[in-house]
Amino acid sequence: MTAEELFPTVLAGRVALCVQCHTLTNAPVAVRWIQSNSGPGTTLYACPDHAAELAPGPLPGELERGA
């Protein structure tokens, strides 16, 4: 075993991949929600720098039927 296998990198707190610059961010901002035909939908996140550039898409609860 290598040292990386014995002691993997653990990221603290909420971490997500930015959809614009593809880097990990510790302060993710939800910018899109993709509905799935089977199973739960997927939330896409952006870093704070790119969140303002992306037009907000539908988020969970915004596409509820009958509303």
DSSP file (Angstrom, degrees, kcal/mol; ACC not computed):
  #  RESIDUE AA STRUCTURE BP1 BP2  ACC     N-H-->O    O-->H-N    N-H-->O    O-->H-N    TCO  KAPPA ALPHA  PHI   PSI    X-CA   Y-CA   Z-CA
    1    1 A M              0   0    0      0, 0.0     2,-0.2     0, 0.0     0, 0.0   0.000 360.0 360.0 360.0 147.3    0.0    0.0    0.0
    2    2 A T     >  -     0   0    0      1,-0.1     4,-1.9     0, 0.0     3,-0.2  -0.522 360.0-108.4 -95.7 168.5    1.1    3.5   -0.7
    3    3 A A  H  > S+     0   0    0      1,-0.2     4,-2.6     2,-0.2    -1,-0.1   0.848 119.7  57.2 -63.9 -34.1    0.8    6.5    1.7
    4    4 A E  H  4 S+     0   0    0      1,-0.2    -1,-0.2     2,-0.2     5,-0.1   0.853 107.7  47.3 -66.3 -34.7   -2.0    7.9   -0.5
    5    5 A E  H  4 S+     0   0    0     -3,-0.2    -1,-0.2     1,-0.2    -2,-0.2   0.869 115.4  45.0 -73.5 -36.4   -4.0    4.7    0.0
    6    6 A L  H  < S+     0   0    0     -4,-1.9    -2,-0.2     1,-0.3    -1,-0.2   0.865 127.8  27.0 -73.6 -36.6   -3.4    4.7    3.7
    7    7 A F  S  < S-     0   0    0     -4,-2.6    -1,-0.3    -5,-0.2    -2,-0.1  -0.677  81.9-171.4-128.5  76.5   -4.1    8.4    4.2
    8    8 A P        -     0   0    0      0, 0.0     2,-0.4     0, 0.0    -3,-0.1  -0.286  36.2 -95.2 -68.2 154.8   -6.5    9.6    1.5
    9    9 A T        -     0   0    0     -5,-0.1     2,-0.5     1,-0.0    -5,-0.0  -0.564  40.1-159.8 -70.3 125.4   -7.2   13.3    1.1
   10   10 A V        -     0   0    0     -2,-0.4     2,-0.5    -3,-0.1    -1,-0.0  -0.946   5.7-147.7-112.1 121.8  -10.4   14.2    3.0
   11   11 A L        -     0   0    0     -2,-0.5     2,-0.2     2,-0.1     4,-0.1  -0.775  17.1-136.0 -91.4 127.5  -12.1   17.4    2.0
   12   12 A A        -     0   0    0     -2,-0.5    -1,-0.0     2,-0.1    -2,-0.0  -0.551  59.3  -7.4 -84.5 145.0  -13.8   19.1    4.9
   13   13 A G  S    S-     0   0    0     -2,-0.2     2,-0.6     2,-0.0    -2,-0.1  -0.221 112.4 -17.6  75.4-161.9  -17.3   20.6    4.6
   14   14 A R        +     0   0    0     12,-0.3     2,-0.4    14,-0.0    -2,-0.1  -0.723  67.3 175.1 -86.9 120.2  -19.4   20.9    1.4
   15   15 A V        +     0   0    0     -2,-0.6     2,-0.3    -4,-0.1    11,-0.2  -0.978   1.6 169.1-128.8 139.1  -17.3   20.7   -1.7
   16   16 A A  E     -A   25   0A   0      9,-1.8     9,-2.6    -2,-0.4     2,-0.5  -0.960  35.5-106.4-145.6 162.9  -18.5   20.6   -5.4
   17   17 A L  E     -A   24   0A   0     -2,-0.3    28,-0.6     7,-0.2     2,-0.3  -0.789  35.2-122.9 -92.6 130.0  -17.1   20.9   -8.9
   18   18 A C  B  >  -b   45   0B   0      5,-2.5     4,-1.4    -2,-0.5    28,-0.3  -0.560  10.4-147.2 -72.8 131.0  -17.7   24.2  -10.7
   19   19 A V  T  4 S+     0   0    0     26,-2.1    -1,-0.1    -2,-0.3    27,-0.1   0.690  94.8  44.8 -72.9 -17.3  -19.6   23.6  -14.0
   20   20 A Q  T  4 S+     0   0    0     25,-0.2    -1,-0.1     3,-0.1    26,-0.1   0.924 129.1  16.9 -91.5 -54.4  -17.7   26.5  -15.6
   21   21 A C  T  4 S-     0   0    0      2,-0.1    -2,-0.1    26,-0.0     3,-0.1   0.479  91.8-131.8-102.6  -3.9  -14.1   26.2  -14.6
   22   22 A H     <  +     0   0    0     -4,-1.4     2,-0.3     1,-0.2    -3,-0.1   0.825  61.6 129.0  58.3  36.6  -14.2   22.5  -13.5
   23   23 A T        -     0   0    0     -5,-0.0    -5,-2.5    -7,-0.0     2,-0.2  -0.859  65.0-102.0-116.3 156.6  -12.3   23.2  -10.2
   24   24 A L  E     -A   17   0A   0     -2,-0.3     2,-0.4    -7,-0.2    -7,-0.2  -0.561  38.7-166.9 -75.8 139.0  -13.3   22.1   -6.7
   25   25 A T  E     -A   16   0A   0     -9,-2.6    -9,-1.8    -2,-0.2    21,-0.0  -0.979  25.3-154.4-129.1 142.4  -14.9   24.9   -4.6
   26   26 A N  S    S+     0   0    0     -2,-0.4   -12,-0.3     1,-0.2    -1,-0.1   0.479  96.8  51.2 -88.7  -4.8  -15.5   25.0   -0.9
   27   27 A A  S    S-     0   0    0    -11,-0.1    -1,-0.2     2,-0.0   -12,-0.1  -0.523  79.7-177.0-129.1  64.8  -18.3   27.5   -1.4
   28   28 A P        -     0   0    0      0, 0.0     2,-0.5     0, 0.0    19,-0.2  -0.357  12.2-155.4 -70.6 144.0  -20.6   26.0   -4.1
   29   29 A V  E     -C   46   0B   0     17,-2.5    17,-2.0    -2,-0.1     2,-0.3  -0.980  20.8-123.5-117.7 124.2  -23.6   27.9   -5.4
   30   30 A A  E     +C   45   0B   0     -2,-0.5    15,-0.2    15,-0.2     3,-0.1  -0.523  40.9 160.7 -68.4 125.3  -26.4   25.9   -6.9
   31   31 A V  E     +     0   0B   0     13,-2.5    26,-2.7     1,-0.3     2,-0.3   0.615  57.6  19.0-120.9 -22.0  -27.0   27.2  -10.5
   32   32 A R  E     -C   44   0B   0     12,-1.4    12,-2.5    24,-0.2     2,-0.4  -0.981  52.2-156.0-147.5 156.9  -29.0   24.4  -12.3
   33   33 A W  E     -C   43   0B   0     25,-0.7     2,-0.6    -2,-0.3    10,-0.2  -0.981  11.6-157.9-136.1 125.8  -31.1   21.4  -11.5
   34   34 A I  E     -C   42   0B   0      8,-3.2     8,-2.6    -2,-0.4     2,-0.2  -0.905  14.3-138.6-107.2 120.5  -31.5   18.6  -14.0
   35   35 A Q        -     0   0    0     -2,-0.6     2,-0.4     6,-0.2     6,-0.1  -0.533  15.3-146.9 -78.3 143.5  -34.5   16.4  -13.7
   36   36 A S        -     0   0    0      3,-0.3     3,-0.2    -2,-0.2     5,-0.1  -0.853  14.1-139.8-110.6 145.8  -34.1   12.7  -14.2
   37   37 A N  S    S+     0   0    0     -2,-0.4     2,-0.4     1,-0.3    -1,-0.1   0.809  97.2  27.3 -72.0 -28.9  -36.6   10.3  -15.7
   38   38 A S  S    S-     0   0    0      2,-0.1    -1,-0.3    -3,-0.0     0, 0.0  -0.986 120.9  -1.1-135.7 125.7  -35.7    7.7  -13.1
   39   39 A G  S    S-     0   0    0     -2,-0.4    -3,-0.3    -3,-0.2     2,-0.0  -0.326 103.0 -29.8  91.5-177.8  -34.3    8.5   -9.7
   40   40 A P        -     0   0    0      0, 0.0    -2,-0.1     0, 0.0    -3,-0.1  -0.308  66.7-109.3 -73.1 157.8  -33.5   11.8   -8.1
   41   41 A G        -     0   0    0     -5,-0.1     2,-0.4    -6,-0.1    -6,-0.2  -0.124  29.9-113.6 -75.3 179.6  -32.5   14.8  -10.2
   42   42 A T  E     - C   0  34B   0     -8,-2.6    -8,-3.2     2,-0.0     2,-0.5  -0.967  15.4-147.5-123.0 133.2  -29.0   16.3  -10.2
   43   43 A T  E     - C   0  33B   0     -2,-0.4     2,-0.4   -10,-0.2   -10,-0.2  -0.860  12.9-151.3 -98.1 131.0  -28.0   19.8   -8.9
   44   44 A L  E     - C   0  32B   0    -12,-2.5   -13,-2.5    -2,-0.5   -12,-1.4  -0.820  13.7-158.9-101.8 143.0  -25.1   21.5  -10.7
   45   45 A Y  E     -bC  18  30B   0    -28,-0.6   -26,-2.1    -2,-0.4     2,-0.3  -0.808   8.9-162.1-121.9 158.8  -22.9   23.9   -8.8
   46   46 A A  E     - C   0  29B   0    -17,-2.0   -17,-2.5    -2,-0.3   -28,-0.1  -0.947  29.1-106.3-133.6 156.4  -20.6   26.8   -9.7
   47   47 A C    >>  -     0   0    0     -2,-0.3     4,-1.9   -19,-0.2     3,-0.7  -0.415  42.2-103.3 -74.1 160.7  -17.8   28.6   -7.7
   48   48 A P  H 3> S+     0   0    0      0, 0.0     4,-0.7     0, 0.0    -1,-0.1   0.827 120.4  57.7 -57.0 -32.6  -18.7   32.1   -6.4
   49   49 A D  H 34 S+     0   0    0      1,-0.2     4,-0.2     2,-0.1     3,-0.1   0.882 116.8  32.1 -65.9 -37.7  -16.7   33.7   -9.2
   50   50 A H  H <> S+     0   0    0     -3,-0.7     4,-1.3     1,-0.2     3,-0.5   0.596  99.1  81.4 -96.9 -12.8  -18.7   32.0  -12.0
   51   51 A A  H  < S+     0   0    0     -4,-1.9     3,-0.2     1,-0.2    -1,-0.2   0.873  91.5  52.2 -62.3 -36.8  -22.1   31.8  -10.3
   52   52 A A  T  < S+     0   0    0     -4,-0.7    -1,-0.2     1,-0.2    -2,-0.1   0.796 107.4  53.3 -70.0 -27.3  -22.8   35.5  -11.2
   53   53 A E  T  4 S+     0   0    0     -3,-0.5     2,-0.4    -4,-0.2    -1,-0.2   0.790  95.6  78.8 -77.2 -28.7  -22.0   34.8  -14.9
   54   54 A L  S  < S-     0   0    0     -4,-1.3     3,-0.0    -3,-0.2    -8,-0.0  -0.669  85.1-122.9 -87.5 131.0  -24.4   31.9  -15.2
   55   55 A A        -     0   0    0     -2,-0.4     2,-0.1     1,-0.1    -2,-0.1  -0.527  38.5-105.8 -67.7 133.0  -28.0   32.6  -15.7
   56   56 A P        -     0   0    0      0, 0.0   -24,-0.2     0, 0.0    -1,-0.1  -0.397  39.3-161.5 -65.5 133.6  -29.9   30.8  -12.9
   57   57 A G        -     0   0    0    -26,-2.7     2,-0.2     1,-0.2   -25,-0.0  -0.344  40.2 -56.5 -99.7-174.7  -31.7   27.7  -14.1
   58   58 A P        -     0   0    0      0, 0.0   -25,-0.7     0, 0.0    -1,-0.2  -0.444  54.7-160.0 -67.4 137.3  -34.6   25.9  -12.4
   59   59 A L    >   -     0   0    0     -2,-0.2     3,-2.4   -27,-0.1     4,-0.4  -0.720  40.9 -65.6-110.2 164.3  -33.8   24.7   -8.9
   60   60 A P  T 3  S+     0   0    0      0, 0.0    -1,-0.1     0, 0.0   -17,-0.0  -0.224 124.5  22.6 -52.8 133.0  -35.5   21.9   -7.0
   61   61 A G  T >  S+     0   0    0     -3,-0.1     3,-0.6     0, 0.0     0, 0.0   0.173  98.9  92.3  95.5 -17.0  -39.1   22.9   -6.3
   62   62 A E  T <  S+     0   0    0     -3,-2.4     5,-0.0     1,-0.2     0, 0.0   0.674  87.0  46.7 -83.3 -17.3  -39.4   25.4   -9.1
   63   63 A L  T 3  S+     0   0    0     -4,-0.4    -1,-0.2     2,-0.0     2,-0.1   0.098  77.5 144.4-110.5  22.0  -40.8   23.0  -11.6
   64   64 A E    X   -     0   0    0     -3,-0.6     3,-1.0     1,-0.1     2,-0.2  -0.365  51.3-118.9 -64.9 137.6  -43.4   21.4   -9.5
   65   65 A R  T 3  S+     0   0    0      1,-0.2    -1,-0.1     2,-0.1    -2,-0.0  -0.504  93.1  25.7 -77.1 145.2  -46.5   20.5  -11.3
   66   66 A G  T 3         0   0    0     -2,-0.2    -1,-0.2     1,-0.0    -2,-0.1   0.535 360.0 360.0  83.0   6.9  -49.8   22.1  -10.3
   67   67 A A    <         0   0    0     -3,-1.0    -2,-0.1    -5,-0.0    -3,-0.1   0.455 360.0 360.0 -93.2 360.0  -48.1   25.1   -8.9
